[in-house]
């Protein structure tokens, strides 16, 4: 179950509350599936070696149905190689896995239900976007009526007739996703879909991925942009040097790592404020003229509305002590910080 | 396989293919025909079969095979163009990264490769037909200007030559294409594939031929040329055909095995 902290704190202040709530619910549902009943993707000991170099090292990974799963790790961690193995492009050296219950060594059994954009989009430069998609549709046995549908879906209906070489990078990425959507997939695999995009392009891509996920397919997306992953994904698989260091709901990775910051009008009162928060069982450290409280393992927060109640009580107590608070805020644990901690000490989280 | 073939045909409608490769093949056929008739000598006639020479006599051109003589000479050169077309059709998929998209849409690699090969062959068959028609039309015009009799061209024997030379040219194109595709699959790189392939098929084999009399019977490019020419002084048509088919079968087996087994990391 997710803690009230996760329900109270949105991943980003700008996110609509209902979307955030949906994500938490999906994460919770995913968490309940950790047992795992028919995961869409499941690997066991998946390994890829190139000569003496092991790129993916006995990777066990599970992606529950219906989630937006983030697949993250440093450059060279083996993300793309793993995705290539899932898509039948690269043969595992050892281990294996299942996609929709079908083995990786027989990708023809499951690829018709999978849409994918691996690394940069690849098309024929002289052909129009429409013709490029027609080639893919013909090859995949999809009806040609899907071509205008998916072009419309990714916002390229007006430019479908233009040669691919005239497209901007953002349009190329969107055309790549259109190609992936041709077969109306139930699993969508996107490898670095925001690579090379400017901030506006990243925002558009985030919106697109979100809206695609709302249509129902399970989405597996690898990205370096952890802020994006945190906002979009409700399930995470983190790998480092080809090994899994975390797998589970995003909320679980972030749970208990939020931070409470307090500041009073007169910095000289900080020690009194520190003593006050200690009465609530909180250990505060002083830094940059403020008090910082790690909210991990605070029992009072384990009940519904616990954090809100705690903040109110601290505020009232401070007023009673003639302490004027000028800051009382909770910073949501960032995926970036948690990710860096995981990468720094992979063995501590490796068992999860 | 039909899906793969159809998808490949959709791609082949690119201007670079239509105006480049097809234009070059038609141009070769026309050029060979013009040169054949313009440079024809008035020496005594002999059969075309078994001759290595590219020059013809007026008497030879007046025989039943005269109508397609230029086309037959062009077939060997067209074979090199087909080699380039088939090679680059594979290597460009790796260069552009489109191979991974193709394999996601058609995970059965054998079907993908077969569909691609058949689509290219169908395309080449159409262009060869156009090339033969163009060459024939040019031959008729040039024959009149040089006073070459054309009556035997339009006999049953002459029409058999037309059909036979077309099938033979298509066969030669298939041989070059199969080898080209295999070189493309093995190297996955356009510069490397063309560098190796063209260097071997063009200068190297001919250099080897200068010092080894058996080269014309055994080296693939020379054997394919012998099939295109209907036999040479080095080897008979039948022997050249058997050897060429063996090379093509070997190339197909090696290329297919490589395409089926190797990782796609582009």
Interface residues (C-beta under 8 A of the other chain):
Chain A: X84 X87 X88 X89 X90 X91 X107 X108 X111 X114 X116 X118 X119 X120 X122 X123 X124 X125 X126 X127 X131 X134 X135 X136 X138 X139 X140 X141 X179
Chain B: X3 X4 X6 X7 X10 X11 X14 X15 X16 X96 X97 X98 X100 X101 X102 X103 X104 X105 X106 X107 X108 X112 X261 X263 X264 X265
